[in-house]
């Protein structure tokens, strides 16, 4: 068991919020993620899940395959253009 402030210091969590704000904060974060690049988020989740269940070589192969496949999507173009023109975190994905 790790206390919240220690988990934050160790980088195990992104933020610590009061107990009565957990659900509201989680909902707000989920709403923000839902506006992101769906394919890239799915790829990240699958890569992480697979990496945790397999050896490093298999995990890296899955990640490499997703990375290569995502280059052919409109989200890649949208994200890269927005990053160059407006800076990180401002892309509007379909």
N, CA, C and O atoms as a printed pandas DataFrame, in Angstrom:
     atom_number atom_name residue_name chain_id  residue_number  x_coord  y_coord  z_coord
0              1         N          UNK        A               1    0.841   -1.178    0.000
1              2        CA          UNK        A               1    0.000    0.000    0.000
2              3         C          UNK        A               1    0.893    1.250    0.000
3              4         O          UNK        A               1    1.880    1.322    0.732
4              5         N          UNK        A               2    0.533    2.212   -0.818
5              6        CA          UNK        A               2    1.287    3.454   -0.934
6              7         C          UNK        A               2    0.318    4.613   -0.685
7              8         O          UNK        A               2   -0.776    4.641   -1.250
8              9         N          UNK        A               3    0.706    5.543    0.139
9             10        CA          UNK        A               3   -0.138    6.711    0.404
10            11         C          UNK        A               3   -0.173    7.607   -0.832
11            12         O          UNK        A               3    0.749    7.585   -1.648
12            13         N          UNK        A               4   -1.239    8.392   -0.967
13            14        CA          UNK        A               4   -1.464    9.220   -2.148
14            15         C          UNK        A               4   -0.305   10.157   -2.437
15            16         O          UNK        A               4    0.145   10.238   -3.580
16            17         N          UNK        A               5    0.187   10.865   -1.435
17            18        CA          UNK        A               5    1.274   11.817   -1.684
18            19         C          UNK        A               5    2.556   11.114   -2.126
19            20         O          UNK        A               5    3.314   11.650   -2.934
20            21         N          UNK        A               6    2.795    9.917   -1.598
21            22        CA          UNK        A               6    3.971    9.146   -2.000
22            23         C          UNK        A               6    3.809    8.628   -3.429
23            24         O          UNK        A               6    4.763    8.631   -4.207
24            25         N          UNK        A               7    2.598    8.185   -3.770
25            26        CA          UNK        A               7    2.327    7.713   -5.130
26            27         C          UNK        A               7    2.559    8.825   -6.139
27            28         O          UNK        A               7    3.078    8.583   -7.229
28            29         N          UNK        A               8    2.175   10.044   -5.778
29            30        CA          UNK        A               8    2.394   11.188   -6.658
30            31         C          UNK        A               8    3.888   11.465   -6.812
31            32         O          UNK        A               8    4.363   11.698   -7.924
32            33         N          UNK        A               9    4.616   11.443   -5.729
33            34        CA          UNK        A               9    6.065   11.674   -5.755
34            35         C          UNK        A               9    6.778   10.617   -6.594
35            36         O          UNK        A               9    7.723   10.926   -7.321
36            37         N          UNK        A              10    6.325    9.376   -6.491
37            38        CA          UNK        A              10    6.950    8.279   -7.237
38            39         C          UNK        A              10    6.520    8.239   -8.708
39            40         O          UNK        A              10    7.092    7.490   -9.500
40            41         N          UNK        A              11    5.526    9.034   -9.069
41            42        CA          UNK        A              11    5.048    9.033  -10.446
42            43         C          UNK        A              11    4.077    7.909  -10.748
43            44         O          UNK        A              11    3.847    7.582  -11.913
44            45         N          UNK        A              12    3.505    7.317   -9.714
45            46        CA          UNK        A              12    2.537    6.232   -9.921
46            47         C          UNK        A              12    1.156    6.760  -10.292
47            48         O          UNK        A              12    0.348    6.042  -10.880
48            49         N          UNK        A              13    0.891    8.008   -9.951
49            50        CA          UNK        A              13   -0.378    8.658  -10.285
50            51         C          UNK        A              13   -0.083   10.021  -10.891
51            52         O          UNK        A              13    0.986   10.589  -10.666
52            53         N          UNK        A              14   -1.028   10.543  -11.656
53            54        CA          UNK        A              14   -0.845   11.843  -12.293
54            55         C          UNK        A              14   -1.241   13.001  -11.391
55            56         O          UNK        A              14   -0.677   14.092  -11.480
56            57         N          UNK        A              15   -2.218   12.755  -10.520
57            58        CA          UNK        A              15   -2.645   13.799   -9.598
58            59         C          UNK        A              15   -3.360   13.182   -8.417
59            60         O          UNK        A              15   -3.824   12.044   -8.471
60            61         N          UNK        A              16   -3.439   13.953   -7.356
61            62        CA          UNK        A              16   -4.160   13.548   -6.151
62            63         C          UNK        A              16   -5.241   14.593   -5.920
63            64         O          UNK        A              16   -4.967   15.793   -5.933
64            65         N          UNK        A              17   -6.460   14.137   -5.709
65            66        CA          UNK        A              17   -7.583   15.044   -5.470
66            67         C          UNK        A              17   -8.292   14.621   -4.190
67            68         O          UNK        A              17   -8.189   13.467   -3.774
68            69         N          UNK        A              18   -9.007   15.543   -3.569
69            70        CA          UNK        A              18   -9.776   15.175   -2.379
70            71         C          UNK        A              18  -10.797   14.079   -2.712
71            72         O          UNK        A              18  -11.308   14.013   -3.829
72            73         N          UNK        A              19  -11.079   13.233   -1.738
73            74        CA          UNK        A              19  -11.968   12.089   -1.952
74            75         C          UNK        A              19  -13.317   12.496   -2.527
75            76         O          UNK        A              19  -13.868   11.780   -3.364
76            77         N          UNK        A              20  -13.858   13.629   -2.096
77            78        CA          UNK        A              20  -15.181   14.029   -2.586
78            79         C          UNK        A              20  -15.154   14.566   -4.021
79            80         O          UNK        A              20  -16.208   14.844   -4.592
80            81         N          UNK        A              21  -13.971   14.714   -4.604
81            82        CA          UNK        A              21  -13.847   15.200   -5.984
82            83         C          UNK        A              21  -13.398   14.117   -6.965
83            84         O          UNK        A              21  -13.260   14.385   -8.158
84            85         N          UNK        A              22  -13.169   12.905   -6.478
85            86        CA          UNK        A              22  -12.603   11.846   -7.326
86            87         C          UNK        A              22  -13.468   11.591   -8.555
87            88         O          UNK        A              22  -12.953   11.604   -9.673
88            89         N          UNK        A              23  -14.746   11.364   -8.382
89            90        CA          UNK        A              23  -15.595   11.025   -9.518
90            91         C          UNK        A              23  -15.746   12.180  -10.502
91            92         O          UNK        A              23  -15.734   11.966  -11.714
92            93         N          UNK        A              24  -15.885   13.386   -9.999
93            94        CA          UNK        A              24  -16.001   14.551  -10.888
94            95         C          UNK        A              24  -14.716   14.747  -11.681
95            96         O          UNK        A              24  -14.759   15.010  -12.883
96            97         N          UNK        A              25  -13.573   14.619  -11.012
97            98        CA          UNK        A              25  -12.280   14.773  -11.691
98            99         C          UNK        A              25  -12.054   13.662  -12.710
99           100         O          UNK        A              25  -11.567   13.914  -13.812
100          101         N          UNK        A              26  -12.410   12.432  -12.342
101          102        CA          UNK        A              26  -12.257   11.303  -13.266
102          103         C          UNK        A              26  -13.150   11.497  -14.485
103          104         O          UNK        A              26  -12.728   11.227  -15.610
104          105         N          UNK        A              27  -14.365   11.956  -14.276
105          106        CA          UNK        A              27  -15.289   12.195  -15.393
106          107         C          UNK        A              27  -14.757   13.289  -16.313
107          108         O          UNK        A              27  -14.819   13.156  -17.535
108          109         N          UNK        A              28  -14.239   14.363  -15.737
109          110        CA          UNK        A              28  -13.682   15.455  -16.544
110          111         C          UNK        A              28  -12.482   14.974  -17.359
111          112         O          UNK        A              28  -12.334   15.341  -18.525
112          113         N          UNK        A              29  -11.633   14.159  -16.751
113          114        CA          UNK        A              29  -10.455   13.637  -17.452
114          115         C          UNK        A              29  -10.889   12.699  -18.573
115          116         O          UNK        A              29  -10.342   12.755  -19.675
116          117         N          UNK        A              30  -11.869   11.837  -18.301
117          118        CA          UNK        A              30  -12.368   10.915  -19.326
118          119         C          UNK        A              30  -12.979   11.687  -20.490
119          120         O          UNK        A              30  -12.797   11.303  -21.645
120          121         N          UNK        A              31  -13.704   12.772  -20.205
121          122        CA          UNK        A              31  -14.298   13.587  -21.268
122          123         C          UNK        A              31  -13.214   14.211  -22.141
123          124         O          UNK        A              31  -13.365   14.302  -23.359
124          125         N          UNK        A              32  -12.125   14.640  -21.512
125          126        CA          UNK        A              32  -11.011   15.212  -22.283
126          127         C          UNK        A              32  -10.351   14.141  -23.154
127          128         O          UNK        A              32  -10.052   14.388  -24.322
128          129         N          UNK        A              33  -10.127   12.963  -22.590
129          130        CA          UNK        A              33   -9.531   11.862  -23.367
130          131         C          UNK        A              33  -10.423   11.453  -24.533
131          132         O          UNK        A              33   -9.925   11.083  -25.596
132          133         N          UNK        A              34  -11.729   11.517  -24.342
133          134        CA          UNK        A              34  -12.668   11.119  -25.392
134          135         C          UNK        A              34  -12.576   12.027  -26.617
135          136         O          UNK        A              34  -12.992   11.639  -27.708
136          137         N          UNK        A              35  -12.038   13.221  -26.443
137          138        CA          UNK        A              35  -11.874   14.144  -27.575
138          139         C          UNK        A              35  -10.549   13.924  -28.302
139          140         O          UNK        A              35  -10.278   14.579  -29.309
140          141         N          UNK        A              36   -9.732   13.017  -27.803
141          142        CA          UNK        A              36   -8.411   12.775  -28.371
142          143         C          UNK        A              36   -8.459   11.829  -29.555
143          144         O          UNK        A              36   -9.538   11.462  -30.021
144          145         N          UNK        A              37   -7.293   11.436  -30.043
145          146        CA          UNK        A              37   -7.199   10.537  -31.199
146          147         C          UNK        A              37   -7.555    9.102  -30.786
147          148         O          UNK        A              37   -6.738    8.402  -30.188
148          149         N          UNK        A              38   -8.761    8.678  -31.105
149          150        CA          UNK        A              38   -9.280    7.389  -30.638
150          151         C          UNK        A              38   -8.381    6.217  -31.026
151          152         O          UNK        A              38   -8.124    5.337  -30.205
152          153         N          UNK        A              39   -7.904    6.199  -32.263
153          154        CA          UNK        A              39   -7.060    5.076  -32.697
154          155         C          UNK        A              39   -5.737    5.033  -31.924
155          156         O          UNK        A              39   -5.277    3.958  -31.538
156          157         N          UNK        A              40   -5.138    6.181  -31.702
157          158        CA          UNK        A              40   -3.870    6.220  -30.971
158          159         C          UNK        A              40   -4.073    5.823  -29.512
159          160         O          UNK        A              40   -3.225    5.144  -28.933
160          161         N          UNK        A              41   -5.182    6.238  -28.917
161          162        CA          UNK        A              41   -5.464    5.846  -27.539
162          163         C          UNK        A              41   -5.699    4.340  -27.438
163          164         O          UNK        A              41   -5.235    3.689  -26.502
164          165         N          UNK        A              42   -6.424    3.801  -28.412
165          166        CA          UNK        A              42   -6.640    2.349  -28.440
166          167         C          UNK        A              42   -5.313    1.616  -28.603
167          168         O          UNK        A              42   -5.064    0.609  -27.941
168          169         N          UNK        A              43   -4.465    2.131  -29.489
169          170        CA          UNK        A              43   -3.160    1.508  -29.723
170          171         C          UNK        A              43   -2.312    1.536  -28.454
171          172         O          UNK        A              43   -1.661    0.548  -28.115
172          173         N          UNK        A              44   -2.320    2.661  -27.762
173          174        CA          UNK        A              44   -1.545    2.768  -26.526
174          175         C          UNK        A              44   -2.048    1.778  -25.488
175          176         O          UNK        A              44   -1.258    1.101  -24.831
176          177         N          UNK        A              45   -3.367    1.696  -25.343
177          178        CA          UNK        A              45   -3.947    0.773  -24.360
178          179         C          UNK        A              45   -3.596   -0.674  -24.704
179          180         O          UNK        A              45   -3.185   -1.438  -23.830
180          181         N          UNK        A              46   -3.754   -1.045  -25.959
181          182        CA          UNK        A              46   -3.436   -2.423  -26.341
182          183         C          UNK        A              46   -1.947   -2.713  -26.179
183          184         O          UNK        A              46   -1.573   -3.799  -25.737
184          185         N          UNK        A              47   -1.098   -1.756  -26.531
185          186        CA          UNK        A              47    0.346   -1.958  -26.384
186          187         C          UNK        A              47    0.723   -2.149  -24.918
187          188         O          UNK        A              47    1.522   -3.023  -24.583
188          189         N          UNK        A              48    0.146   -1.332  -24.059
189          190        CA          UNK        A              48    0.435   -1.450  -22.627
190          191         C          UNK        A              48   -0.087   -2.779  -22.086
191          192         O          UNK        A              48    0.634   -3.499  -21.395
192          193         N          UNK        A              49   -1.336   -3.101  -22.402
193          194        CA          UNK        A              49   -1.924   -4.354  -21.906
194          195         C          UNK        A              49   -1.131   -5.567  -22.386
195          196         O          UNK        A              49   -0.840   -6.471  -21.603
196          197         N          UNK        A              50   -0.787   -5.585  -23.658
197          198        CA          UNK        A              50   -0.026   -6.705  -24.213
198          199         C          UNK        A              50    1.365   -6.759  -23.601
199          200         O          UNK        A              50    1.866   -7.832  -23.264
200          201         N          UNK        A              51    1.982   -5.595  -23.460
201          202        CA          UNK        A              51    3.322   -5.544  -22.880
202          203         C          UNK        A              51    3.379   -6.074  -21.460
203          204         O          UNK        A              51    4.382   -6.654  -21.046
204          205         N          UNK        A              52    2.307   -5.875  -20.721
205          206        CA          UNK        A              52    2.262   -6.373  -19.347
206          207         C          UNK        A              52    2.064   -7.883  -19.276
207          208         O          UNK        A              52    2.396   -8.515  -18.273
208          209         N          UNK        A              53    1.520   -8.456  -20.351
209          210        CA          UNK        A              53    1.185   -9.881  -20.348
210          211         C          UNK        A              53    2.190  -10.752  -21.098
211          212         O          UNK        A              53    2.078  -11.978  -21.079
212          213         N          UNK        A              54    3.174  -10.132  -21.762
213          214        CA          UNK        A              54    4.104  -10.896  -22.596
214          215         C          UNK        A              54    5.545  -10.474  -22.311
215          216         O          UNK        A              54    5.815   -9.647  -21.440
216          217         N          UNK        A              55    6.438  -11.060  -23.060
217          218        CA          UNK        A              55    7.848  -10.688  -22.943
218          219         C          UNK        A              55    8.096   -9.362  -23.656
219          220         O          UNK        A              55    7.244   -8.894  -24.412
220          221         N          UNK        A              56    9.236   -8.768  -23.423
221          222        CA          UNK        A              56    9.559   -7.446  -23.961
222          223         C          UNK        A              56    9.569   -7.426  -25.486
223          224         O          UNK        A              56    9.101   -6.460  -26.089
224          225         N          UNK        A              57   10.089   -8.465  -26.114
225          226        CA          UNK        A              57   10.145   -8.492  -27.583
226          227         C          UNK        A              57    8.749   -8.476  -28.200
227          228         O          UNK        A              57    8.504   -7.755  -29.167
228          229         N          UNK        A              58    7.847   -9.261  -27.649
229          230        CA          UNK        A              58    6.473   -9.288  -28.159
230          231         C          UNK        A              58    5.811   -7.935  -27.938
231          232         O          UNK        A              58    5.137   -7.418  -28.828
232          233         N          UNK        A              59    6.002   -7.361  -26.754
233          234        CA          UNK        A              59    5.433   -6.050  -26.471
234          235         C          UNK        A              59    5.933   -4.982  -27.427
235          236         O          UNK        A              59    5.152   -4.162  -27.910
236          237         N          UNK        A              60    7.228   -4.990  -27.702
237          238        CA          UNK        A              60    7.800   -4.012  -28.638
238          239         C          UNK        A              60    7.315   -4.238  -30.062
239          240         O          UNK        A              60    7.140   -3.281  -30.816
240          241         N          UNK        A              61    7.099   -5.480  -30.433
241          242        CA          UNK        A              61    6.569   -5.780  -31.769
242          243         C          UNK        A              61    5.153   -5.230  -31.915
243          244         O          UNK        A              61    4.819   -4.627  -32.935
244          245         N          UNK        A              62    4.332   -5.439  -30.903
245          246        CA          UNK        A              62    2.967   -4.902  -30.933
246          247         C          UNK        A              62    3.007   -3.375  -31.050
247          248         O          UNK        A              62    2.285   -2.793  -31.860
248          249         N          UNK        A              63    3.844   -2.735  -30.246
249          250        CA          UNK        A              63    3.958   -1.276  -30.291
250          251         C          UNK        A              63    4.430   -0.786  -31.660
251          252         O          UNK        A              63    3.893    0.185  -32.193
252          253         N          UNK        A              64    5.428   -1.454  -32.222
253          254        CA          UNK        A              64    5.956   -1.093  -33.543
254          255         C          UNK        A              64    4.882   -1.216  -34.614
255          256         O          UNK        A              64    4.751   -0.342  -35.471
256          257         N          UNK        A              65    4.116   -2.297  -34.566
257          258        CA          UNK        A              65    3.061   -2.507  -35.557
258          259         C          UNK        A              65    1.980   -1.431  -35.466
259          260         O          UNK        A              65    1.525   -0.915  -36.488
260          261         N          UNK        A              66    1.575   -1.099  -34.261
261          262        CA          UNK        A              66    0.590   -0.025  -34.100
262          263         C          UNK        A              66    1.155    1.297  -34.599
263          264         O          UNK        A              66    0.473    2.038  -35.307
264          265         N          UNK        A              67    2.388    1.592  -34.236
265          266        CA          UNK        A              67    3.003    2.859  -34.639
266          267         C          UNK        A              67    3.013    2.986  -36.166
267          268         O          UNK        A              67    2.635    4.021  -36.715
268          269         N          UNK        A              68    3.441    1.941  -36.827
269          270        CA          UNK        A              68    3.493    1.972  -38.296
270          271         C          UNK        A              68    2.095    2.110  -38.885
271          272         O          UNK        A              68    1.899    2.870  -39.834
272          273         N          UNK        A              69    1.137    1.400  -38.346
273          274        CA          UNK        A              69   -0.229    1.461  -38.848
274          275         C          UNK        A              69   -0.880    2.815  -38.645
275          276         O          UNK        A              69   -1.673    3.252  -39.479
276          277         N          UNK        A              70   -0.562    3.476  -37.565
277          278        CA          UNK        A              70   -1.170    4.777  -37.276
278          279         C          UNK        A              70   -0.673    5.875  -38.205
279          280         O          UNK        A              70   -1.326    6.909  -38.350
280          281         N          UNK        A              71    0.461    5.662  -38.825
281          282        CA          UNK        A              71    0.971    6.675  -39.747
282          283         C          UNK        A              71    0.092    6.835  -40.976
283          284         O          UNK        A              71    0.178    7.852  -41.665
284          285         N          UNK        A              72   -0.744    5.859  -41.262
285          286        CA          UNK        A              72   -1.613    5.916  -42.436
286          287         C          UNK        A              72   -2.985    6.506  -42.111
287          288         O          UNK        A              72   -3.879    6.456  -42.956
288          289         N          UNK        A              73   -3.177    7.058  -40.926
289          290        CA          UNK        A              73   -4.502    7.559  -40.532
290          291         C          UNK        A              73   -4.594    9.079  -40.641
291          292         O          UNK        A              73   -3.577    9.770  -40.573
292          293         N          UNK        A              74   -5.796    9.595  -40.810
293          294        CA          UNK        A              74   -5.988   11.053  -40.814
294          295         C          UNK        A              74   -5.602   11.695  -39.479
295          296         O          UNK        A              74   -5.189   12.854  -39.445
296          297         N          UNK        A              75   -5.735   10.948  -38.384
297          298        CA          UNK        A              75   -5.370   11.493  -37.074
298          299         C          UNK        A              75   -3.894   11.879  -37.026
299          300         O          UNK        A              75   -3.537   12.876  -36.399
300          301         N          UNK        A              76   -3.034   11.100  -37.682
301          302        CA          UNK        A              76   -1.606   11.424  -37.700
302          303         C          UNK        A              76   -1.389   12.775  -38.365
303          304         O          UNK        A              76   -0.641   13.611  -37.859
304          305         N          UNK        A              77   -2.042   12.982  -39.494
305          306        CA          UNK        A              77   -1.895   14.245  -40.211
306          307         C          UNK        A              77   -2.441   15.405  -39.369
307          308         O          UNK        A              77   -1.798   16.447  -39.240
308          309         N          UNK        A              78   -3.618   15.212  -38.808
309          310        CA          UNK        A              78   -4.229   16.245  -37.967
310          311         C          UNK        A              78   -3.334   16.581  -36.786
311          312         O          UNK        A              78   -3.069   17.752  -36.512
312          313         N          UNK        A              79   -2.874   15.559  -36.091
313          314        CA          UNK        A              79   -2.048   15.768  -34.908
314          315         C          UNK        A              79   -0.729   16.442  -35.205
315          316         O          UNK        A              79   -0.324   17.362  -34.494
316          317         N          UNK        A              80   -0.056   15.994  -36.249
317          318        CA          UNK        A              80    1.246   16.572  -36.576
318          319         C          UNK        A              80    1.110   18.014  -37.060
319          320         O          UNK        A              80    1.905   18.879  -36.692
320          321         N          UNK        A              81    0.093   18.265  -37.888
321          322        CA          UNK        A              81   -0.108   19.629  -38.386
322          323         C          UNK        A              81   -0.424   20.573  -37.221
323          324         O          UNK        A              81    0.142   21.662  -37.118
324          325         N          UNK        A              82   -1.323   20.143  -36.359
325          326        CA          UNK        A              82   -1.697   20.968  -35.217
326          327         C          UNK        A              82   -0.512   21.211  -34.285
327          328         O          UNK        A              82   -0.331   22.320  -33.782
328          329         N          UNK        A              83    0.283   20.187  -34.059
329          330        CA          UNK        A              83    1.450   20.327  -33.183
330          331         C          UNK        A              83    2.405   21.390  -33.718
331          332         O          UNK        A              83    2.888   22.229  -32.959
332          333         N          UNK        A              84    2.678   21.356  -35.019
333          334        CA          UNK        A              84    3.608   22.310  -35.626
334          335         C          UNK        A              84    3.018   23.720  -35.643
335          336         O          UNK        A              84    3.714   24.690  -35.346
336          337         N          UNK        A              85    1.730   23.832  -35.989
337          338        CA          UNK        A              85    1.112   25.145  -36.163
338          339         C          UNK        A              85    0.643   25.777  -34.854
339          340         O          UNK        A              85    0.708   26.996  -34.698
340          341         N          UNK        A              86    0.170   24.954  -33.907
341          342        CA          UNK        A              86   -0.460   25.500  -32.704
342          343         C          UNK        A              86    0.184   25.073  -31.398
343          344         O          UNK        A              86   -0.096   25.651  -30.348
344          345         N          UNK        A              87    1.044   24.063  -31.456
345          346        CA          UNK        A              87    1.661   23.548  -30.238
346          347         C          UNK        A              87    0.946   22.298  -29.743
347          348         O          UNK        A              87   -0.115   21.941  -30.255
348          349         N          UNK        A              88    1.522   21.642  -28.760
349          350        CA          UNK        A              88    0.956   20.362  -28.285
350          351         C          UNK        A              88   -0.390   20.517  -27.594
351          352         O          UNK        A              88   -0.662   21.520  -26.934
352          353         N          UNK        A              89   -1.228   19.496  -27.763
353          354        CA          UNK        A              89   -2.488   19.416  -27.042
354          355         C          UNK        A              89   -3.632   20.242  -27.586
355          356         O          UNK        A              89   -4.627   20.428  -26.887
356          357         N          UNK        A              90   -3.533   20.743  -28.802
357          358        CA          UNK        A              90   -4.585   21.598  -29.327
358          359         C          UNK        A              90   -5.301   21.021  -30.549
359          360         O          UNK        A              90   -6.191   21.665  -31.104
360          361         N          UNK        A              91   -4.925   19.826  -30.966
361          362        CA          UNK        A              91   -5.533   19.221  -32.151
362          363         C          UNK        A              91   -6.995   18.902  -31.905
363          364         O          UNK        A              91   -7.378   18.545  -30.790
364          365         N          UNK        A              92   -7.808   19.029  -32.933
365          366        CA          UNK        A              92   -9.224   18.661  -32.897
366          367         C          UNK        A              92   -9.396   17.437  -33.794
367          368         O          UNK        A              92   -9.315   17.535  -35.018
368          369         N          UNK        A              93   -9.632   16.295  -33.172
369          370        CA          UNK        A              93   -9.745   15.039  -33.917
370          371         C          UNK        A              93  -11.201   14.750  -34.275
371          372         O          UNK        A              93  -12.126   15.150  -33.569
372          373         N          UNK        A              94  -11.376   14.042  -35.395
373          374        CA          UNK        A              94  -12.727   13.648  -35.829
374          375         C          UNK        A              94  -13.204   12.454  -35.065
375          376         O          UNK        A              94  -14.317   11.979  -35.293
